[in-house]
Amino acid sequence: MLAAIWGSAFFNYKIVLESFDFFILTTGRLFFAALVLALISTFYKKIDYSPIFTKDFYIFFLIGIINYIIPFSLIALGIDGMSSGLAALLMGAGPFYAIIFSHLLGYDKFNKFKILGTVTGFFSVFILVYDQVYLSQSSSFISVLLVMLASLSYVIGSLIIQKYKKYNNQTISLLSMSCGFLILAPFCIYELITYDYDQFKLGSLVSLIYLGIFSTALAFMMRIKLIFDNGIVFMSQVSLLIPIFGVYFSWIFLNESYTANMIISLIITILGLIILQKGYRTSSSI
């Protein structure tokens, strides 16, 4: 479900960017997400506001920057120079970043299957870059790099979140999203003051609201719960399913076409996931 929700985000990015820039997209996404979570807390009272008054409060600003502002902005900037389906495919590199960091930080050690799975995953990314940047030249290297950095930022954000299990997923989601919104709000206000309303499209606003409610509020509560219950590497493997949904939704809603190498890359990515799973079964049996 999480992969489907995130996979649907990429074609909505394209629709939002028809009317708004990345500042308004990122700020609006956080605003609608925080608003929905605040309404949820009013009825279900699952959000703890006490961390606001503790020494840990700066953590929510840090998560807001690394887990939301940076990746949301990088994806918005990068996707402007590529298809939404390609952006979804590039996000499939997330699990491979996660396993490298987990190994370096001592959370989860490599074995031969994990190494092979990681190499396989990055090989699939190499095929994408070679095909889209060097062969077809339909995407710029900078755009590809921006989206890959967004995926890396998500992994770093997950490592930070993993250390704060004492707060529930609703609390971390609302407070960190609110902090991210507060950081961007002054810039967004300036953008809105100087905005050319002749370029406004209702569909862009609808997609922005969708991104805030589903791809941010709902998706990140699910993501944080997965991190707490199953660990960062397990959660990040959701990223390997995102390309399947991202490519499908982009084909359905934006009528995007795909090269043979993009399909080959998707197959190799899934193969990498299968090898990684073999590595985890081997680790658990030792």
C-alpha positions in Angstrom: 0.0 0.0 0.0 2.8 2.4 0.9 4.6 1.7 -2.4 1.4 2.4 -4.3 0.8 5.7 -2.5 4.4 6.8 -3.1 4.4 5.5 -6.7 1.4 7.8 -7.4 3.3 10.8 -6.1 5.4 11.2 -9.2 2.8 11.9 -11.8 1.1 14.2 -9.3 4.4 16.1 -9.1 4.2 16.7 -12.8 0.7 18.1 -12.5 1.5 20.4 -9.6 4.5 21.8 -11.4 2.3 22.9 -14.3 1.1 25.8 -12.0 3.5 26.0 -9.0 7.3 26.0 -8.4 9.1 23.6 -6.1 8.8 26.1 -3.1 5.1 26.1 -3.2 4.9 22.4 -3.9 7.1 21.5 -1.0 5.5 24.0 1.4 1.9 23.1 0.3 2.6 19.4 0.7 3.8 19.9 4.3 0.9 22.3 5.1 -1.9 19.9 4.0 -0.1 17.0 5.6 0.3 18.8 9.0 -3.3 20.0 8.8 -4.7 16.5 8.3 -2.5 15.1 11.1 -3.6 17.9 13.4 -7.3 17.1 12.7 -6.6 13.4 13.3 -5.1 14.2 16.7 -8.2 16.2 17.6 -10.4 13.1 17.3 -8.0 10.3 18.2 -5.6 12.1 20.5 -2.7 9.9 19.6 -0.2 12.8 19.1 1.9 13.8 22.1 2.8 17.5 22.0 5.1 17.3 25.1 8.3 16.9 23.1 7.9 20.5 22.1 9.0 21.4 25.6 12.0 19.0 25.8 15.6 19.1 24.7 14.7 16.7 21.8 12.6 19.4 20.0 15.4 20.3 17.6 15.2 16.7 16.3 11.9 17.4 14.7 13.4 20.4 12.8 16.2 18.1 11.7 13.8 15.5 10.5 11.7 18.2 8.8 14.7 19.3 6.8 16.3 16.0 5.9 13.2 13.8 5.6 10.8 16.3 3.9 12.2 19.7 2.7 15.4 18.3 1.0 13.9 15.3 -0.8 10.6 16.9 -1.7 12.5 19.9 -3.3 15.1 17.7 -5.0 12.4 15.5 -6.6 10.5 18.6 -7.7 13.6 20.1 -9.3 14.8 16.8 -10.8 11.5 15.6 -12.2 11.1 18.8 -14.2 13.9 17.4 -16.5 12.7 13.8 -16.8 9.6 11.6 -17.0 7.8 10.8 -13.8 8.3 7.1 -14.5 12.0 7.5 -14.6 12.0 9.4 -11.3 10.1 6.5 -9.7 12.6 4.0 -11.1 15.6 6.0 -9.7 14.0 6.0 -6.3 14.5 2.2 -6.3 18.1 2.8 -5.2 16.9 3.6 -1.7 17.3 0.1 -0.2 20.8 -0.2 -1.5 21.8 3.1 0.2 20.1 1.8 3.4 22.0 -1.4 3.6 25.4 0.4 3.0 24.6 2.8 5.9 23.3 0.1 8.1 26.5 -1.9 7.6 28.8 1.1 8.2 26.8 2.0 11.4 26.7 -1.5 12.7 23.0 -2.0 12.5 23.1 -4.7 9.8 26.2 -6.5 8.6 26.9 -7.5 5.0 27.1 -11.1 3.8 27.8 -12.3 0.2 24.1 -12.2 -0.8 23.6 -8.6 0.6 26.7 -7.4 -1.3 25.6 -9.1 -4.5 22.0 -7.7 -4.1 23.4 -4.2 -3.5 25.7 -4.4 -6.6 22.8 -5.7 -8.6 20.6 -2.8 -7.5 23.1 -0.1 -8.4 23.7 -1.8 -11.8 20.0 -1.3 -12.5 20.5 2.4 -11.8 23.6 2.5 -14.1 21.4 1.1 -16.9 18.9 3.9 -16.4 21.5 6.7 -16.3 23.3 5.3 -19.4 20.0 4.9 -21.3 18.3 8.1 -20.4 21.3 10.5 -20.2 23.9 9.1 -22.6 21.8 7.2 -25.2 18.4 8.8 -25.6 19.5 12.1 -23.9 15.9 12.5 -22.8 17.1 13.5 -19.3 20.0 15.5 -17.9 22.6 14.1 -15.6 21.8 16.8 -13.1 18.1 15.8 -13.0 19.1 12.2 -12.4 21.5 13.2 -9.7 18.9 15.3 -7.9 16.4 12.5 -7.7 19.1 10.0 -6.5 20.1 12.5 -3.8 16.5 12.7 -2.7 16.4 8.9 -2.3 19.6 9.2 -0.2 18.1 11.9 1.9 15.1 9.7 2.8 17.5 7.0 4.0 19.5 9.4 6.2 16.2 10.7 7.6 15.1 7.1 8.4 18.4 6.6 10.3 17.5 9.6 12.5 13.9 8.5 13.0 15.0 5.0 14.0 16.7 6.5 17.1 13.5 8.0 18.5 11.1 5.1 19.0 10.1 6.6 22.3 7.7 8.9 20.3 4.9 7.3 18.3 4.7 7.6 14.5 1.9 10.1 14.6 3.8 12.4 16.9 7.0 12.3 14.9 5.1 12.9 11.6 3.0 15.9 12.8 5.8 17.7 14.7 8.5 17.2 12.0 6.1 18.2 9.2 5.0 21.3 11.1 8.6 22.2 11.7 9.4 21.8 8.0 6.4 23.9 7.1 7.5 26.7 9.5 10.9 26.8 7.9 9.5 27.2 4.4 6.5 29.3 5.1 8.3 32.8 4.8 9.6 31.8 1.4 6.3 30.4 0.2 4.5 33.6 1.3 6.9 35.6 -0.8 6.3 33.2 -3.8 2.5 33.6 -3.4 2.7 37.4 -3.3 4.6 37.5 -6.6 2.7 34.5 -8.1 1.2 34.9 -11.6 -2.3 33.6 -11.0 -3.0 33.5 -14.8 -1.0 30.2 -14.8 -3.1 28.6 -12.1 -4.8 25.3 -12.9 -7.3 23.7 -10.5 -5.9 20.2 -11.3 -2.5 21.4 -9.9 -4.1 22.3 -6.6 -6.0 19.0 -6.4 -2.8 17.1 -7.0 -1.0 19.2 -4.3 -3.8 18.4 -1.8 -3.5 14.7 -2.7 0.3 14.8 -2.2 -0.2 16.4 1.2 -2.9 14.1 2.5 -2.0 10.7 1.0 1.7 10.8 -0.2 2.8 12.7 2.9 0.5 12.5 6.0 -0.7 8.9 5.5 2.4 7.6 3.7 4.9 8.9 6.3 3.0 7.6 9.3 3.1 4.2 7.6 6.8 4.7 6.8 7.7 5.6 10.4 5.7 2.6 11.8 7.6 0.3 9.4 10.9 1.7 10.6 10.0 1.2 14.2 8.5 -2.3 13.7 10.9 -3.8 11.1 13.9 -1.6 10.8 15.3 0.8 8.2 16.5 -1.8 5.7 13.1 -3.6 5.6 11.2 -0.3 5.3 13.5 1.0 2.5 12.8 -2.1 0.4 9.4 -0.6 -0.2 11.3 1.7 -2.5 12.0 -1.3 -4.8 8.2 -1.6 -5.4 7.7 2.1 -6.0 9.0 1.9 -9.7 6.3 -0.7 -10.5 3.5 1.6 -9.4 5.2 4.8 -10.6 5.7 3.5 -14.1 2.2 2.1 -14.3 0.5 5.3 -13.0 2.7 7.5 -15.3 1.6 5.4 -18.3 -2.1 5.5 -17.3 -2.4 9.2 -16.3 0.4 10.9 -18.4 0.6 8.5 -21.3 4.4 8.3 -20.9 6.3 5.9 -23.0 9.2 3.7 -21.8 12.4 2.3 -23.4 13.4 -1.3 -23.3 16.3 -0.4 -21.0 13.9 1.1 -18.4 12.0 -2.2 -18.3 15.2 -4.2 -18.1 16.3 -1.9 -15.2 13.1 -2.6 -13.4 13.5 -6.4 -13.7 17.1 -6.2 -12.5 16.0 -4.0 -9.5 13.5 -6.7 -8.5 16.2 -9.3 -8.9 18.4 -7.3 -6.5 15.5 -7.3 -4.0 15.2 -11.1 -4.2 19.0 -11.5 -3.7 18.8 -9.2 -0.7 16.0 -11.2 0.8 18.2 -14.3 0.5 20.9 -12.4 2.4 18.5 -11.7 5.2 17.3 -15.3 5.5 21.0 -16.4 5.6 21.7 -13.8 8.4 18.7 -14.9 10.5 19.7 -18.6 10.3 23.2 -18.0 11.6 
